[in-house]
Amino acid sequence: MSFTPTRRSLIKAGAWTAPAIVLATAAPATAVSGSGRALILALGSTRIEHDGLFSTLRYDGFTITPDSAIPAAGLVMTVTNPGRFLFQLGTPSGWALTSSSPGAIVYSRAASSAAGETVAVPNGVYFDDEGVGGSFVLSFTAPDHDLARVSFAIPARRDTGAVSPRDAARARERQATS
């Protein structure tokens, strides 16, 4: 008896094996079938930074290139930490915050994008995991384009009981804005 894998069975298997692979590096960007128009993601040196308690995703050279034109506010970036918590640290320049909840933050690019134009997410950190772990999943959508997605695994929290200067500063900042 032979087994011929279907696309669906491969995707299901990938959902169970991806976290182990992602721990070593960012998962490659994927496109989900649809229109055939692509959003091409280039990760640059984008990476997880972890201080033992909190994890942040530092954008560094991350770009999106559509293969056909996108209207103003049509390019949408959704950042999730599935089943976990996300804390917004800022909004990338050139993007507008559309919505924010404990598990998902949505931005839209204010300007239109020409076919083949490289759209950069400005270097920096815009959110963290508040120490709960999981993975950051970045999903990009645009009208008449296929979904593009990439994920970054967050290292397990190593709670030493000590409060780092960065954590103490964050706590003071949150108290001041509450």
NORWOZI-V486703 format. One record per residue. N is the residue number from 1. RES is the residue in three letters. NEAR is the number of other ideal C-beta (glycine too) atoms within 8 Angstrom. Layout:
{{N	RES	NEAR} {N	RES	NEAR}}
//
This chain:
{{1	MET	2} {2	SER	3} {3	PHE	4} {4	THR	4} {5	PRO	6} {6	THR	6} {7	ARG	5} {8	ARG	6} {9	SER	8} {10	LEU	9} {11	ILE	8} {12	LYS	8} {13	ALA	9} {14	GLY	8} {15	ALA	7} {16	TRP	6} {17	THR	8} {18	ALA	10} {19	PRO	8} {20	ALA	6} {21	ILE	9} {22	VAL	13} {23	LEU	7} {24	ALA	4} {25	THR	5} {26	ALA	10} {27	ALA	11} {28	PRO	5} {29	ALA	10} {30	THR	8} {31	ALA	9} {32	VAL	7} {33	SER	5} {34	GLY	7} {35	SER	6} {36	GLY	6} {37	ARG	10} {38	ALA	10} {39	LEU	17} {40	ILE	10} {41	LEU	12} {42	ALA	9} {43	LEU	10} {44	GLY	9} {45	SER	6} {46	THR	12} {47	ARG	9} {48	ILE	12} {49	GLU	9} {50	HIS	9} {51	ASP	8} {52	GLY	8} {53	LEU	9} {54	PHE	12} {55	SER	12} {56	THR	12} {57	LEU	15} {58	ARG	11} {59	TYR	14} {60	ASP	9} {61	GLY	11} {62	PHE	12} {63	THR	11} {64	ILE	15} {65	THR	11} {66	PRO	18} {67	ASP	10} {68	SER	8} {69	ALA	8} {70	ILE	12} {71	PRO	7} {72	ALA	7} {73	ALA	8} {74	GLY	12} {75	LEU	15} {76	VAL	12} {77	MET	14} {78	THR	12} {79	VAL	15} {80	THR	11} {81	ASN	15} {82	PRO	8} {83	GLY	5} {84	ARG	10} {85	PHE	9} {86	LEU	16} {87	PHE	8} {88	GLN	10} {89	LEU	8} {90	GLY	7} {91	THR	9} {92	PRO	11} {93	SER	5} {94	GLY	7} {95	TRP	12} {96	ALA	9} {97	LEU	10} {98	THR	7} {99	SER	7} {100	SER	7} {101	SER	6} {102	PRO	4} {103	GLY	10} {104	ALA	10} {105	ILE	14} {106	VAL	12} {107	TYR	14} {108	SER	12} {109	ARG	16} {110	ALA	8} {111	ALA	6} {112	SER	8} {113	SER	12} {114	ALA	6} {115	ALA	7} {116	GLY	7} {117	GLU	8} {118	THR	7} {119	VAL	11} {120	ALA	7} {121	VAL	11} {122	PRO	8} {123	ASN	7} {124	GLY	8} {125	VAL	11} {126	TYR	12} {127	PHE	13} {128	ASP	11} {129	ASP	17} {130	GLU	8} {131	GLY	9} {132	VAL	9} {133	GLY	10} {134	GLY	10} {135	SER	11} {136	PHE	15} {137	VAL	11} {138	LEU	12} {139	SER	10} {140	PHE	14} {141	THR	9} {142	ALA	12} {143	PRO	6} {144	ASP	6} {145	HIS	16} {146	ASP	12} {147	LEU	11} {148	ALA	15} {149	ARG	11} {150	VAL	13} {151	SER	12} {152	PHE	14} {153	ALA	9} {154	ILE	12} {155	PRO	10} {156	ALA	4} {157	ARG	9} {158	ARG	7} {159	ASP	7} {160	THR	5} {161	GLY	3} {162	ALA	4} {163	VAL	5} {164	SER	9} {165	PRO	5} {166	ARG	8} {167	ASP	11} {168	ALA	9} {169	ALA	8} {170	ARG	9} {171	ALA	9} {172	ARG	8} {173	GLU	8} {174	ARG	8} {175	GLN	7} {176	ALA	6} {177	THR	5} {178	SER	4}}
//
